[in-house]
Amino acid sequence: MVESVPNVSEGRDLRVVDRIGQAVRRSGARLLDVHRDPDHHRSVYTLVGDPDIVVAGIVSMVETAIEAIDIGRHRGEHPRIGAVDVIPFVPLGDASIDTCVSAARRAGEAIGGRFAVPVYLYEAAASRPERRNLADVRRGGLARLAERIGSADGRPDFGPPQLHPRAGATSVGARRVLVAYNVNLESDDLAAAKSIAAAVRASNGGLPGVKALGVRLHSRGLAQVTMNLTDVAATSVPAAFARVCEEAARRGVGVLESEIVGLAPRSALGGASTESLRLTRPVEDVVLEDRIASP
């Protein structure tokens, strides 16, 4: 069994979000969760199954997203380069990372060939070392990608060397489990959120395996520290929450709540409760293993 957690650049139109989910289900892949965020203008789908079935689900999702989303009109807080912005494949159980690399490359080839969407392979599936880091692939957004896509350095792994007029481009990769985790502050102070994010991210000497940004949630009048925990053995969800609370207190800012985007392995939660993490949904609803085991 493998997992895929595609991020789609639509978080406001529920009809489109549901339509894309139905495309996944029709493919035979099992859709475990959909997390929709109107401020990030992004939805995160969690699907699992046999690699071939998951690849089919991803291809079906991309086809539907191209019809429904125009990335040129998209405005949201989260960095992105495409209608289906990023598609990671993740090994579960006895599946290997090589299995996911193969699945990622098959999905990328199908997306590039069938839909003329440029595809960039990243992490374990990357064809070039400078593309392993997703942030490097996506750096500068669509505008910068449009400038370099025709060059030798910017040429995609699959698909044409030009952006799709509606879908932009997409990144497809293979990686280990990570947890997307957000902490909302009791403030709309964007500078404070950015400062906290800088303090906790690994690249600045903060928590190991943590990538972080500070953003504003305009619909709620709040600032948010949005994180990817890429090594949950090194930094668990409770550890990340505690550090953000500590940094917020130093700046005289309170912490309102936190949220798991999609699902998380039980080990990443470290036995924490809904209350201790101030989660926006019950902790039992976000455990990956439980959702797979449920009928």
GUKE-755836 format. One record per residue (C-alpha): residue in three letters; chain; x, y, z. Coordinates in pm, 1 decimal, padded with zeros to 6 digits, always signed. Layout:
BEGIN
 res chain     east    north       up
 ALA     A        X        Y        Z
...
% end
This chain:
BEGIN
 res chain     east    north       up
 MET     A +00000.0 +00000.0 +00000.0
 VAL     A +00114.2 +00352.5 -00077.8
 GLU     A -00024.6 +00688.9 +00019.9
 SER     A -00048.2 +01002.0 -00191.8
 VAL     A -00124.5 +01346.5 -00051.7
 PRO     A -00186.2 +01575.5 -00350.0
 ASN     A -00229.3 +01947.5 -00280.7
 VAL     A -00481.8 +02116.8 -00508.6
 SER     A -00506.9 +02492.9 -00558.6
 GLU     A -00875.5 +02523.4 -00468.5
 GLY     A -01001.2 +02572.7 -00115.2
 ARG     A -01306.9 +02794.3 -00154.2
 ASP     A -01546.9 +02635.1 -00401.6
 LEU     A -01681.4 +02326.7 -00224.7
 ARG     A -01837.3 +02199.1 -00546.6
 VAL     A -01497.4 +02183.8 -00715.9
 VAL     A -01334.0 +02025.1 -00410.7
 ASP     A -01603.5 +01754.7 -00402.9
 ARG     A -01586.8 +01700.3 -00778.4
 ILE     A -01213.8 +01629.0 -00758.6
 GLY     A -01272.1 +01389.9 -00468.6
 GLN     A -01532.3 +01202.5 -00670.4
 ALA     A -01281.9 +01162.6 -00953.9
 VAL     A -01043.5 +00994.4 -00709.6
 ARG     A -01313.8 +00758.5 -00583.0
 ARG     A -01419.6 +00658.8 -00935.4
 SER     A -01061.9 +00549.9 -01005.5
 GLY     A -01082.1 +00286.9 -00729.5
 ALA     A -00837.2 +00459.4 -00493.1
 ARG     A -00952.0 +00496.1 -00133.3
 LEU     A -00995.7 +00859.4 -00029.9
 LEU     A -00938.2 +00886.7 +00344.6
 ASP     A -00953.0 +01259.2 +00403.4
 VAL     A -00999.2 +01600.4 +00241.1
 HIS     A -00873.3 +01910.8 +00419.5
 ARG     A -00996.0 +02239.9 +00270.2
 ASP     A -00852.9 +02582.4 +00360.3
 PRO     A -01002.5 +02899.8 +00209.0
 ASP     A -00718.1 +03131.1 +00313.9
 HIS     A -00444.5 +02909.8 +00173.1
 HIS     A -00694.2 +02849.2 -00112.3
 ARG     A -00581.4 +02489.4 -00109.5
 SER     A -00720.1 +02142.9 -00045.2
 VAL     A -00517.1 +01843.4 +00064.3
 TYR     A -00644.6 +01496.9 -00031.4
 THR     A -00522.2 +01177.2 +00134.0
 LEU     A -00561.4 +00860.8 -00074.1
 VAL     A -00423.1 +00511.3 -00031.3
 GLY     A -00414.8 +00185.5 -00220.2
 ASP     A -00215.0 -00033.8 -00453.8
 PRO     A +00042.0 +00182.1 -00640.7
 ASP     A -00124.0 +00133.6 -00978.2
 ILE     A -00464.4 +00231.6 -00839.5
 VAL     A -00324.4 +00538.3 -00665.6
 VAL     A -00151.0 +00648.3 -00987.0
 ALA     A -00483.9 +00611.5 -01169.5
 GLY     A -00652.7 +00819.7 -00899.9
 ILE     A -00393.7 +01094.7 -00935.6
 VAL     A -00428.1 +01105.8 -01313.8
 SER     A -00807.4 +01125.2 -01282.7
 MET     A -00773.1 +01403.1 -01025.0
 VAL     A -00545.9 +01607.3 -01250.2
 GLU     A -00783.6 +01572.1 -01544.1
 THR     A -01072.8 +01703.2 -01334.9
 ALA     A -00867.0 +01983.2 -01178.3
 ILE     A -00756.6 +02112.6 -01520.0
 GLU     A -01121.4 +02146.5 -01620.5
 ALA     A -01223.6 +02320.5 -01298.1
 ILE     A -00930.3 +02542.5 -01194.8
 ASP     A -00757.9 +02833.4 -01367.1
 ILE     A -00427.1 +02888.8 -01186.5
 GLY     A -00391.9 +03230.6 -01353.3
 ARG     A -00686.1 +03354.9 -01145.6
 HIS     A -00572.2 +03187.2 -00823.2
 ARG     A -00487.9 +03399.4 -00518.3
 GLY     A -00398.2 +03236.5 -00187.1
 GLU     A -00150.5 +03241.6 +00099.5
 HIS     A +00028.5 +02918.0 +00010.4
 PRO     A +00312.1 +02910.0 -00248.1
 ARG     A +00210.8 +02718.9 -00561.4
 ILE     A +00298.1 +02659.0 -00926.5
 GLY     A -00006.2 +02468.5 -01047.3
 ALA     A -00370.0 +02368.2 -01022.7
 VAL     A -00252.7 +02037.3 -00878.1
 ASP     A +00051.7 +02188.2 -00715.5
 VAL     A +00234.2 +01896.4 -00559.5
 ILE     A +00181.4 +01519.2 -00564.1
 PRO     A +00389.3 +01316.0 -00317.8
 PHE     A +00388.8 +00935.9 -00303.4
 VAL     A +00460.6 +00789.7 +00041.5
 PRO     A +00537.9 +00425.5 +00131.2
 LEU     A +00319.7 +00261.3 +00396.5
 GLY     A +00375.2 -00069.6 +00572.9
 ASP     A +00617.1 -00288.3 +00378.1
 ALA     A +00614.0 -00068.7 +00067.4
 SER     A +00954.8 +00071.1 -00031.0
 ILE     A +01057.2 +00419.0 -00130.8
 ASP     A +01161.5 +00268.8 -00465.7
 THR     A +00801.0 +00161.9 -00521.9
 CYS     A +00695.0 +00521.8 -00466.6
 VAL     A +00967.9 +00655.1 -00696.8
 SER     A +00835.3 +00428.3 -00971.7
 ALA     A +00476.6 +00539.7 -00905.2
 ALA     A +00577.5 +00907.3 -00906.6
 ARG     A +00755.1 +00874.5 -01238.2
 ARG     A +00465.3 +00687.2 -01397.7
 ALA     A +00220.6 +00950.0 -01273.8
 GLY     A +00447.1 +01231.0 -01393.7
 GLU     A +00487.3 +01078.3 -01737.6
 ALA     A +00108.7 +01033.6 -01771.2
 ILE     A +00033.2 +01390.1 -01657.8
 GLY     A +00292.7 +01541.3 -01889.5
 GLY     A +00197.6 +01325.1 -02186.3
 ARG     A -00181.4 +01325.3 -02160.7
 PHE     A -00245.5 +01679.1 -02041.6
 ALA     A +00060.3 +01876.0 -02160.2
 VAL     A +00131.6 +01988.2 -01804.2
 PRO     A +00503.5 +02031.7 -01727.7
 VAL     A +00607.7 +01800.2 -01445.1
 TYR     A +00904.2 +01839.2 -01210.2
 LEU     A +01019.3 +01535.9 -01011.6
 TYR     A +01136.9 +01605.0 -00656.7
 GLU     A +01277.4 +01438.6 -00341.1
 ALA     A +01357.1 +01067.7 -00389.9
 ALA     A +01210.0 +01074.9 -00743.7
 ALA     A +01421.3 +01372.6 -00852.6
 SER     A +01620.6 +01331.4 -01172.1
 ARG     A +01860.5 +01609.0 -01069.5
 PRO     A +02005.6 +01685.5 -00724.7
 GLU     A +01907.2 +02051.6 -00737.8
 ARG     A +01540.7 +01947.1 -00761.6
 ARG     A +01527.4 +01727.9 -00453.7
 ASN     A +01403.2 +02014.2 -00237.7
 LEU     A +01044.5 +02105.0 -00328.7
 ALA     A +01098.3 +02465.2 -00218.5
 ASP     A +01371.4 +02502.1 -00482.8
 VAL     A +01142.3 +02368.9 -00754.7
 ARG     A +00867.5 +02610.7 -00651.2
 ARG     A +01088.2 +02910.1 -00569.4
 GLY     A +00954.9 +03234.8 -00712.9
 GLY     A +00617.6 +03083.3 -00801.3
 LEU     A +00463.9 +03079.9 -01147.1
 ALA     A +00625.6 +03403.6 -01262.3
 ARG     A +00981.7 +03284.6 -01204.1
 LEU     A +00904.6 +02938.3 -01341.0
 ALA     A +00771.0 +03094.7 -01662.2
 GLU     A +01106.1 +03273.5 -01703.3
 ARG     A +01324.3 +02965.3 -01665.3
 ILE     A +01110.3 +02681.6 -01802.5
 GLY     A +01255.4 +02711.5 -02152.1
 SER     A +01616.4 +02699.6 -02033.3
 ALA     A +01827.7 +02388.1 -01980.9
 ASP     A +01805.7 +02433.5 -01604.5
 GLY     A +01429.9 +02491.4 -01606.0
 ARG     A +01318.1 +02224.3 -01850.8
 PRO     A +01062.5 +01986.8 -01692.4
 ASP     A +01111.3 +01613.7 -01653.9
 PHE     A +00789.2 +01541.1 -01841.5
 GLY     A +00558.3 +01748.9 -02055.5
 PRO     A +00633.2 +02055.2 -02268.4
 PRO     A +00876.1 +02335.0 -02176.3
 GLN     A +00590.9 +02580.4 -02131.5
 LEU     A +00327.2 +02633.0 -01864.8
 HIS     A -00019.6 +02490.5 -01921.4
 PRO     A -00255.4 +02788.2 -01974.5
 ARG     A -00490.1 +02676.4 -01695.5
 ALA     A -00299.8 +02421.7 -01488.5
 GLY     A +00047.7 +02579.7 -01475.2
 ALA     A +00292.4 +02306.1 -01372.9
 THR     A +00309.4 +02035.6 -01108.9
 SER     A +00569.3 +01870.2 -00886.4
 VAL     A +00554.8 +01493.3 -00839.3
 GLY     A +00775.6 +01316.1 -00589.0
 ALA     A +00841.1 +01031.7 -00350.4
 ARG     A +00914.7 +01091.8 +00017.4
 ARG     A +00874.8 +00955.8 +00367.5
 VAL     A +00582.2 +01053.4 +00588.6
 LEU     A +00561.7 +01415.4 +00694.0
 VAL     A +00299.9 +01605.5 +00892.4
 ALA     A +00156.1 +01936.4 +00775.2
 TYR     A +00078.5 +02126.0 +01093.8
 ASN     A -00052.5 +02477.3 +01157.9
 VAL     A -00066.2 +02684.4 +01476.5
 ASN     A -00301.3 +02984.4 +01484.0
 LEU     A -00209.2 +03280.1 +01700.6
 GLU     A -00447.1 +03492.9 +01907.9
 SER     A -00341.2 +03786.8 +01695.0
 ASP     A -00330.8 +03910.9 +01337.6
 ASP     A +00032.7 +04015.1 +01380.2
 LEU     A +00194.5 +03880.0 +01065.0
 ALA     A +00537.8 +04001.7 +01171.1
 ALA     A +00512.2 +03795.0 +01489.7
 ALA     A +00406.0 +03484.3 +01293.2
 LYS     A +00699.4 +03526.8 +01053.8
 SER     A +00939.4 +03578.3 +01343.9
 ILE     A +00814.4 +03265.2 +01520.7
 ALA     A +00839.1 +03065.8 +01195.9
 ALA     A +01197.7 +03182.2 +01150.8
 ALA     A +01282.5 +03075.3 +01505.5
 VAL     A +01141.0 +02722.9 +01472.5
 ARG     A +01253.7 +02628.5 +01121.6
 ALA     A +01548.5 +02393.5 +01089.5
 SER     A +01732.7 +02604.1 +00832.8
 ASN     A +01772.0 +02877.5 +01096.3
 GLY     A +01891.9 +02640.2 +01367.1
 GLY     A +01546.2 +02572.7 +01510.1
 LEU     A +01375.0 +02235.9 +01536.2
 PRO     A +01518.4 +01951.1 +01326.1
 GLY     A +01312.2 +01858.6 +01022.0
 VAL     A +01083.3 +02163.0 +01047.6
 LYS     A +00995.9 +02395.1 +00760.2
 ALA     A +00786.5 +02696.3 +00861.3
 LEU     A +00624.7 +03012.8 +00726.6
 GLY     A +00421.4 +03290.4 +00882.4
 VAL     A +00098.1 +03380.1 +00699.5
 ARG     A -00219.5 +03576.8 +00763.3
 LEU     A -00565.9 +03416.2 +00764.5
 HIS     A -00765.8 +03705.8 +00624.7
 SER     A -01103.5 +03538.3 +00666.8
 ARG     A -01048.4 +03502.2 +01042.5
 GLY     A -00832.3 +03801.2 +01123.1
 LEU     A -00555.6 +03577.1 +01258.1
 ALA     A -00189.3 +03507.4 +01188.7
 GLN     A -00065.4 +03151.9 +01148.5
 VAL     A +00260.0 +02959.9 +01174.7
 THR     A +00231.8 +02693.2 +00906.7
 MET     A +00478.0 +02404.6 +00923.7
 ASN     A +00587.3 +02083.6 +00757.1
 LEU     A +00737.0 +01835.7 +01003.2
 THR     A +00956.1 +01632.7 +00770.8
 ASP     A +01116.5 +01413.1 +01037.4
 VAL     A +00857.9 +01329.8 +01302.4
 ALA     A +01103.8 +01106.5 +01486.3
 ALA     A +01318.8 +01414.2 +01546.1
 THR     A +01037.0 +01666.5 +01601.7
 SER     A +00691.9 +01540.7 +01694.5
 VAL     A +00371.0 +01743.0 +01673.6
 PRO     A +00370.1 +01810.6 +02053.1
 ALA     A +00732.0 +01928.9 +02034.8
 ALA     A +00652.0 +02167.4 +01750.6
 PHE     A +00345.1 +02299.6 +01933.0
 ALA     A +00540.1 +02354.3 +02254.6
 ARG     A +00814.4 +02544.8 +02074.4
 VAL     A +00568.6 +02769.5 +01889.4
 CYS     A +00391.7 +02843.0 +02220.0
 GLU     A +00725.9 +02927.7 +02378.6
 GLU     A +00827.1 +03160.4 +02095.4
 ALA     A +00482.9 +03323.1 +02090.8
 ALA     A +00499.6 +03390.6 +02465.3
 ARG     A +00837.4 +03558.9 +02418.2
 ARG     A +00669.0 +03799.9 +02180.6
 GLY     A +00367.4 +03859.3 +02402.4
 VAL     A +00132.8 +03669.5 +02171.7
 GLY     A -00111.9 +03395.5 +02270.5
 VAL     A -00181.8 +03070.5 +02086.6
 LEU     A -00543.7 +03002.7 +01993.4
 GLU     A -00543.1 +02655.0 +01837.1
 SER     A -00362.2 +02413.3 +01609.4
 GLU     A -00458.5 +02185.2 +01323.3
 ILE     A -00329.7 +01877.2 +01146.8
 VAL     A -00362.5 +01920.9 +00771.1
 GLY     A -00476.8 +01583.5 +00644.1
 LEU     A -00370.2 +01289.4 +00860.4
 ALA     A -00071.1 +01202.4 +01079.1
 PRO     A +00087.2 +00873.1 +01188.0
 ARG     A +00019.9 +00785.8 +01551.2
 SER     A +00388.9 +00808.1 +01635.5
 ALA     A +00399.1 +01175.1 +01533.1
 LEU     A +00133.2 +01265.6 +01789.7
 GLY     A +00330.3 +01134.3 +02085.2
 GLY     A +00020.6 +01041.2 +02284.4
 ALA     A -00100.7 +01402.7 +02294.1
 SER     A -00468.2 +01480.0 +02342.1
 THR     A -00701.0 +01707.5 +02151.4
 GLU     A -00697.8 +01945.7 +02445.6
 SER     A -00319.5 +01953.5 +02497.9
 LEU     A -00263.2 +02051.9 +02134.8
 ARG     A -00579.8 +02268.8 +02115.3
 LEU     A -00665.9 +02081.7 +01796.5
 THR     A -00948.7 +02201.9 +01576.7
 ARG     A -01075.6 +01844.1 +01533.2
 PRO     A -01051.4 +01543.1 +01764.9
 VAL     A -00714.7 +01372.9 +01766.3
 GLU     A -00878.4 +01035.2 +01697.1
 ASP     A -00999.7 +01173.5 +01361.5
 VAL     A -00650.0 +01250.3 +01233.7
 VAL     A -00461.4 +00925.7 +01306.3
 LEU     A -00357.9 +00774.2 +00972.8
 GLU     A -00349.3 +00413.1 +01093.2
 ASP     A -00701.0 +00437.7 +01237.4
 ARG     A -00844.9 +00584.4 +00921.4
 ILE     A -00688.2 +00307.5 +00711.6
 ALA     A -00825.5 +00040.3 +00947.2
 SER     A -01178.9 +00184.0 +00955.2
 PRO     A -01432.7 +00039.9 +00708.4
% end
